[in-house]
Each structure stands twice: as structure tokens, then as C-alpha cells.
Amino acid sequence: MDAGNPPTEPTSQPNAETLEPTSSGTAGGERLADTFARLDQAVSAAPEDFGRSVRYENRLVQARLGIAASLFTALRAKHPPSAAHSLRVAMGVSCWAIAKQLDEDALDKLEVAALLHDVGKIGVPDRVLLKPGKLSSDERLTIEQHRQVGVQILLSCCASQEILDIVKYTPAWYDGEKSGFDRSGSQLPLGARMVAIVDAYDAMTTDHVYRRAMSKERALSELYAYAGRQFDPDLVDEFSELMTRERINLHRLLAQRWLSELQSSQSERFWSLGFAGDSGATDDDANRLFYQSILDNIHDGVVFVDREMQIQLWNRPAERLTGLVAGAVVRRQWSPQLVQMRDESNSLIAAEDCPVRRALETGEQSLRRLVLQGCRGEPVSVDVHFIPVIGNEGQYHGVTIVLHDTSHQVSLEQRLEALQHQATRDPLTQVSNRAEFDRMLAQFVQNHLRRRLPCSLIICDLDHFKKINDTYGHQAGDEALISFAAMLRRFARTGDFVARYGGEEFVVLCADCTCDAAARRAEELRADLERTPQPALRGDPLTASFGVTQLQAGDTPETMLRRADRALLQAKESGRNMVVQLGAGEIEAEASKQTILQRWKQWFQPNHSEELIHCKLATCVPMVVAAQKLKGFIADHHAEILLFEDNRVVLQVQGGVSPSLRRQGDRGVALHIGLRFSESQPHENAPRRTDVEVLVRSRRARDRRKRNVRERARQLVASLKSYLMATEAG
């Protein structure tokens, strides 16, 4: 649960409301879970066994909701896990209410409200409700609105203001932090505070596609963590005691109450046509508008067929799916031929084999993948759910048919997958292309710098590739590229990234890998390539040159790539078929507080700009070696030499974001880096070392006020330390 982010419905983050519960605890809680174990079987049953497995659940729901059981049936047709969750929550709060010895009327209302507290999910699109990953802000808003939708549904048929209030205020926070509610604390209905706790506990202790279930102990700990904020602290204590101590046959009392003692007339007293409560709306037309709005704005087609096989409702999604308007089919007899319904073997379903007729005769639900005639006359693949509507006395009133279009979903997924593959893959070698490499390089650099872990880059180029094409032909050249790409994939480890950079050049990003380790891997690859005969080249082998570098402090994707490219160029200039590595490759921790020195005597015609960083570095290499290292820094950062005099150097470096990442309208800020080199010997027997005094200034005084300039200066100094293999001196 995220304290700063009020819990909403299913997201990739575990929180109090998305958590779909399991009524379990130790002792009495375990027995309660055993009593309702058959509910989980109903949810996980195969489609052909689904109708039989939910009869037990139907009996429980019918006993509590009466004629309103169809609302629960609609929720189960939309999202079976939400229906099972609601039933478990209802049983959990019922068990708790029995222990609290609430009066019968309050207990009845609490159970009904708990059963229907998630009924608004009927109006949530499948793409949001079933999404396994993190939700976007718009999707989270859609989920949060399902509570209001649920209240609107109940307003059209519920005559009890107490039930409506429980459903309305269940998502409210105890401390009033969550907006949209006019009550908090003890002003919230007792039932709403109880349902909120059981709802969260059940969600936390149930497996979801986006996370595994928590243990009972951790779930209780989470409730305590939010006691006084999201939940009533006294009720959290009470619920925790209920789940951790034996209660006198609570599970038996609960089962007896739900299945034996309830009279049919009791379950009907909460329901009537019209609005309830303080809404002030009693117009039947408004009721029908709410009801029809729900049906017309869900994504699935819904058809109601009565016991005489006459169509009573045909919503707009059903119109869009089949091309048949409601005015043309309502009050007509239902038959499979009406929509050219075909079975799994693509054969037209005969009237005597109609699944609607079978549901009326057996009272069993069925879920089948069928084919209908679409709005343009084309075949459309759909998942069809046939749900019998059963009255309180056991009589059949008809069948609800839910039509879920799967053809567009399947074809869209296939097209998106194909487009993604085409956009990111090199068509010849089937490794990633340059555009995907550019994206992944930036991601690698960002992630590894943040985690302070090493990563390396290998650039490799097939030697004398033009000669291969001229000697053996372009087809043989293509075969050589394919063979080399396959070898790179074999040498890659989990987490590595292989791409074709262009022509005969390939790149490998080595995750969590030092420069030395990457160079050893490149050498193994080079040696293996050299001794592998290539059939396309009449048995002759290939050779390649390799440039290797490691991510350094202060690096950007561009500087890392340029350094690896310089290493590759050195390998080619040195005779090819070899591995060259460049870069110290140490990612340093945040620098300690810098020692501020007196400013130098002006090393550049001053404009009185304020210094950004002033520090001293020390490196164990001689000054001549340090100068060579500095050349690499200058080349990779595209620095301009403004002054070179004796042991003093002044550079100008573009200090803004890199051009490829700059927002339109941003202007770069030039930074001046002054360097003064000197050699020293710490003690008599120690080798001589090079000391470097560094002063970084903005070119103009006003530039230092721009965002990120000081941070960019710090990055440049960190990069300079890496190139010079230097540490900060006191």
C-alpha cells in the first residue's frame, strides 16, 4: 500500500483496494477458508465445468440478494475474480459481524453491500481491468470511477440508503485524506469501515497476475501500518484479533445463516424500482438512462433472452458486433441462425443444439469460443458466455448472453508484434537495428550510472569486408554477416544486447560487465571467429577488429560510444584482427565535500564569471601519460582548446544536454575548464605522480543560473577523473 498514493483498483502496485482477498488467518481463519474452498474451484474451473462448479456460489448469492442476484451474475460474467473476491469479502464481514453480535437488520445490509461493493467493475473496459502491468494515469482514473458507477447502478434498484452509503463510503479514508467524500472518521458508516478492512486484507492475501499473494502476517502488518489513516484503528485491532484467535464455530454459524435460515422474503426487501436515498431523483426515465448507459458503454455485447426464447435486450456493442440494430431484433425469437452462429468446428449450430436453450434446460452456464457473422458479413471470433437467470424460487427467467470480440484483439496483437519486430530488427541478420541500439544505449547508461554498476560496450567490424564481396559475391557477404551476428548472439549473456550498427559493424552492450571482462570476451570471440571455416567463403574464416570500453563517471551515451569507436579505430590502424580497450572504467561514488582553493591568477581573459567547481586531482601516472589521457577526454567530449601554454590548458566544452536529447528551444551552455599540471613525489622512494588543478567556470555570468549547469560541470569533472585515472587530493 502506498501512503502517498490513495489505493485504487488493479494496478501493478500492491495496495489496499486492488488486493483481492482470501479469507484466511490462523486458527479460525483457516477453517473459514476451508469452508469456502469450493469458491476458488468455481473461479479456476475449465469452461465446460464452470456451470456446475458455481452452483454452490449461486446458492449463497441467491440467498443474500434475491432478485438482485443478476447484478452479481453480470459482475461474474464480466470478471470472475472480482465476483469471487466480493463473495469472500461478504463472508468475511459477515463472520466479523456475527462475532460483533450486530443486529439482524444491520447484518443483512452489511452482507448485501459487501456482495455488491465492486459491481461497478461491469463498466470498466477489459483492457484496463485485465491489464497485468502498471496503469497509466487515465487508466487509474477509469478504475477509481467504478465505485461511483456501482452506486449509480444500485440507485436504480436499491431501496436501502444504508446499503448505498456502505458502498459509497467503502473507498473513503478514515482520516479524510482521500478527496471526493464528505465524511471521515467515525462519521463513516460502520459497515463501510469494516468492508474496507476485509476488502484490503483479501486483496493482499490473494494471488494476482501482477504480484503474488502476501502472507497473512504481512497483510495484517500492512493494515496496522495504515491504521488511523486509511482504516479505523479500533476496527483493525478487532479484525486482527478475529483472524488470530479461535472463534466459537463462526464458520458453521455463517454457513447456516447463509444457506438455511434466510427466508426468501427477507432477501427481497431491499430492492425496488426507482431511486433511493437523498438523490432526489425518482423519475423512471432517469433509472432507465443509468441502466442503459451502463449496458451501452461496456465493451462487450449483452443480449437478454427470456424463458420463451424472446429477445428482450440488445445493447449497442452487440449492434456494432453483429450489424443488427436493436429495433430489428428485440421481441423476436432467438435462434443461432439470427447471427449465423458457428461452433468450434465452423459448422452452423442447429436450433436443437442452441447453447441458450441448453442453459434454460439445465441451469448451467457455458463459455465457448464461437464464430458469428460480423457487421460487414465477415466471420468474427467471439467468446460467448451463456448465463441462466434463476429466480429466488429456482425458476428460470431467461438467459444473459455476453459476447466478447476476440478477433480484433488477436489480429491487433499480431500486427503490433509484427510492427514492433520490423521497427527494431535488422532484416538481414535479425539482431536489433541501430535505432533500437541508440535507445538501449541511453537506457543502459542511465540505469548503470544510477545503480553504480559497471557496463561495457564492444564495437566490432569485419575485416576487409569489401574484399569479401568482391571475391565471393554479395550473397556470400550477406551469409558472412548472418553468421557473424549468430556468433555474437551465442557469446552474449543474459541481459546483454546485440545490434547491427551499420554495414559490417556490430555492437554489443554488456550488462554488469567490467572493461577487462568485456575485453576477454571479445578476445574469445575474435579467436573463435578466426578459426571457424565459413561455408559461404569456401571454407575460409572471417576476422574482425574490436574496440572495447567501459562506462565511466560523467559519461553520456555519446562519449561512451565515441571512446569505443576510437578503440576500434586503433585496432584497425594497428593491423586489424585484434582487441583494443580504452577507458579507466571506474564509476565513482559521490565526491566528498570539495576543498575550495584560492582562485588562480586569471588563466583566461576574465568576464568575472563565478566558478562552478575548483578542486585538485592526483594521478599516479607521469605527466606525459596524463597528457595522452587528456587527449581522449578532449576527443570524446568534442572539447575546443582555447589555451595551451607550458603546463596550463583551457578547454571549452558544451555544458548543456546532448543535442540528440535536447528539447526544442533549449540552448546549450558553454563551460570553460582550466587545468594546471605539475609533478610531485610524495616521499623519497615513491614514484613521481601528476597533480592537476581544475577550475570549471561558466562562459558567461548569467549562464550559471541556468538549470543543471552545475550538475553538468560536476559530471565533466567526474569524467575527467575517469580519463586521467585520478583521485581527488586534499
Rosetta blueprint (number, residue, H / E / L):
1 M L
2 D L
3 A L
4 G L
5 N L
6 P L
7 P L
8 T L
9 E L
10 P L
11 T L
12 S L
13 Q L
14 P L
15 N L
16 A L
17 E L
18 T L
19 L L
20 E L
21 P L
22 T L
23 S L
24 S L
25 G L
26 T L
27 A L
28 G H
29 G H
30 E H
31 R H
32 L H
33 A H
34 D H
35 T H
36 F L
37 A H
38 R H
39 L H
40 D H
41 Q H
42 A H
43 V H
44 S H
45 A L
46 A L
47 P H
48 E H
49 D H
50 F H
51 G H
52 R H
53 S H
54 V L
55 R H
56 Y H
57 E H
58 N H
59 R H
60 L H
61 V H
62 Q H
63 A H
64 R H
65 L H
66 G H
67 I H
68 A H
69 A H
70 S H
71 L H
72 F H
73 T H
74 A H
75 L H
76 R H
77 A H
78 K H
79 H L
80 P H
81 P H
82 S H
83 A H
84 A H
85 H H
86 S H
87 L H
88 R H
89 V H
90 A H
91 M H
92 G H
93 V H
94 S H
95 C H
96 W H
97 A H
98 I H
99 A H
100 K H
101 Q L
102 L L
103 D L
104 E H
105 D H
106 A H
107 L H
108 D H
109 K H
110 L H
111 E H
112 V H
113 A H
114 A H
115 L H
116 L L
117 H L
118 D L
119 V H
120 G H
121 K H
122 I H
123 G H
124 V L
125 P L
126 D H
127 R H
128 V H
129 L H
130 L L
131 K L
132 P L
133 G L
134 K L
135 L L
136 S L
137 S H
138 D H
139 E H
140 R H
141 L H
142 T H
143 I H
144 E H
145 Q L
146 H H
147 R H
148 Q H
149 V H
150 G H
151 V H
152 Q H
153 I H
154 L H
155 L H
156 S L
157 C L
158 C E
159 A L
160 S L
161 Q H
162 E H
163 I H
164 L H
165 D H
166 I H
167 V H
168 K H
169 Y H
170 T L
171 P L
172 A L
173 W L
174 Y L
175 D L
176 G L
177 E L
178 K L
179 S L
180 G L
181 F L
182 D L
183 R L
184 S L
185 G H
186 S H
187 Q H
188 L L
189 P L
190 L H
191 G H
192 A H
193 R H
194 M H
195 V H
196 A H
197 I H
198 V H
199 D H
200 A H
201 Y H
202 D H
203 A H
204 M H
205 T L
206 T L
207 D L
208 H E
209 V L
210 Y L
211 R E
212 R L
213 A L
214 M L
215 S L
216 K H
217 E H
218 R H
219 A H
220 L H
221 S H
222 E H
223 L H
224 Y H
225 A H
226 Y L
227 A E
228 G L
229 R L
230 Q L
231 F E
232 D L
233 P H
234 D H
235 L H
236 V H
237 D H
238 E H
239 F H
240 S H
241 E H
242 L H
243 M H
244 T H
245 R L
246 E L
247 R L
248 I L
249 N L
250 L H
251 H H
252 R H
253 L H
254 L H
255 A H
256 Q H
257 R H
258 W H
259 L H
260 S H
261 E H
262 L L
263 Q L
264 S H
265 S H
266 Q H
267 S H
268 E H
269 R L
270 F L
271 W E
272 S L
273 L L
274 G L
275 F L
276 A L
277 G H
278 D H
279 S H
280 G L
281 A L
282 T L
283 D L
284 D H
285 D H
286 A H
287 N H
288 R H
289 L H
290 F H
291 Y H
292 Q H
293 S H
294 I H
295 L H
296 D H
297 N H
298 I L
299 H L
300 D L
301 G E
302 V E
303 V E
304 F E
305 V E
306 D E
307 R L
308 E L
309 M L
310 Q E
311 I E
312 Q E
313 L E
314 W E
315 N L
316 R H
317 P H
318 A H
319 E H
320 R H
321 L H
322 T H
323 G L
324 L L
325 V L
326 A H
327 G H
328 A H
329 V H
330 V L
331 R L
332 R L
333 Q E
334 W L
335 S L
336 P H
337 Q H
338 L H
339 V H
340 Q L
341 M L
342 R E
343 D L
344 E L
345 S L
346 N L
347 S L
348 L E
349 I L
350 A L
351 A H
352 E H
353 D H
354 C L
355 P H
356 V H
357 R H
358 R H
359 A H
360 L H
361 E H
362 T H
363 G L
364 E L
365 Q L
366 S E
367 L E
368 R E
369 R E
370 L E
371 V E
372 L E
373 Q E
374 G L
375 C L
376 R L
377 G L
378 E L
379 P E
380 V E
381 S E
382 V E
383 D E
384 V E
385 H E
386 F E
387 I E
388 P E
389 V E
390 I E
391 G L
392 N L
393 E L
394 G L
395 Q L
396 Y E
397 H E
398 G E
399 V E
400 T E
401 I E
402 V E
403 L E
404 H E
405 D E
406 T L
407 S H
408 H H
409 Q H
410 V H
411 S H
412 L H
413 E H
414 Q H
415 R H
416 L H
417 E H
418 A H
419 L H
420 Q H
421 H H
422 Q H
423 A H
424 T H
425 R E
426 D L
427 P L
428 L L
429 T L
430 Q L
431 V L
432 S E
433 N L
434 R H
435 A H
436 E H
437 F H
438 D H
439 R H
440 M H
441 L H
442 A H
443 Q H
444 F H
445 V H
446 Q H
447 N H
448 H H
449 L H
450 R H
451 R H
452 R L
453 L L
454 P L
455 C L
456 S E
457 L E
458 I E
459 I E
460 C E
461 D E
462 L E
463 D L
464 H L
465 F H
466 K H
467 K H
468 I H
469 N H
470 D H
471 T H
472 Y H
473 G L
474 H H
475 Q H
476 A H
477 G H
478 D H
479 E H
480 A H
481 L H
482 I H
483 S H
484 F H
485 A H
486 A H
487 M H
488 L H
489 R H
490 R H
491 F H
492 A L
493 R L
494 T L
495 G L
496 D L
497 F E
498 V E
499 A E
500 R E
501 Y E
502 G E
503 G L
504 E L
505 E E
506 F E
507 V E
508 V E
509 L E
510 C E
511 A L
512 D L
513 C L
514 T L
515 C H
516 D H
517 A H
518 A H
519 A H
520 R H
521 R H
522 A H
523 E H
524 E H
525 L H
526 R H
527 A H
528 D H
529 L H
530 E H
531 R L
532 T L
533 P E
534 Q L
535 P H
536 A H
537 L H
538 R L
539 G L
540 D L
541 P E
542 L L
543 T L
544 A E
545 S E
546 F E
547 G E
548 V E
549 T E
550 Q E
551 L L
552 Q L
553 A L
554 G L
555 D L
556 T L
557 P H
558 E H
559 T H
560 M H
561 L H
562 R H
563 R H
564 A H
565 D H
566 R H
567 A H
568 L H
569 L H
570 Q H
571 A H
572 K H
573 E H
574 S L
575 G L
576 R L
577 N L
578 M L
579 V E
580 V E
581 Q E
582 L E
583 G L
584 A L
585 G L
586 E L
587 I L
588 E L
589 A L
590 E L
591 A L
592 S L
593 K L
594 Q L
595 T L
596 I L
597 L L
598 Q L
599 R L
600 W L
601 K L
602 Q L
603 W L
604 F L
605 Q L
606 P L
607 N L
608 H L
609 S L
610 E L
611 E E
612 L E
613 I E
614 H E
615 C E
616 K E
617 L E
618 A E
619 T E
620 C L
621 V L
622 P L
623 M H
624 V H
625 V H
626 A H
627 A H
628 Q H
629 K H
630 L H
631 K H
632 G H
633 F H
634 I H
635 A H
636 D H
637 H L
638 H L
639 A L
640 E E
641 I E
642 L E
643 L E
644 F E
645 E E
646 D L
647 N L
648 R E
649 V E
650 V E
651 L E
652 Q E
653 V E
654 Q E
655 G L
656 G L
657 V L
658 S L
659 P H
660 S H
661 L H
662 R L
663 R L
664 Q L
665 G L
666 D L
667 R L
668 G L
669 V L
670 A E
671 L E
672 H E
673 I E
674 G E
675 L E
676 R E
677 F E
678 S E
679 E E
680 S E
681 Q L
682 P L
683 H L
684 E L
685 N L
686 A L
687 P L
688 R L
689 R E
690 T E
691 D E
692 V E
693 E E
694 V E
695 L E
696 V E
697 R E
698 S E
699 R L
700 R L
701 A H
702 R H
703 D H
704 R H
705 R H
706 K L
707 R L
708 N L
709 V H
710 R H
711 E H
712 R H
713 A H
714 R H
715 Q H
716 L H
717 V H
718 A H
719 S H
720 L H
721 K H
722 S H
723 Y H
724 L H
725 M L
726 A E
727 T E
728 E E
729 A L
730 G L
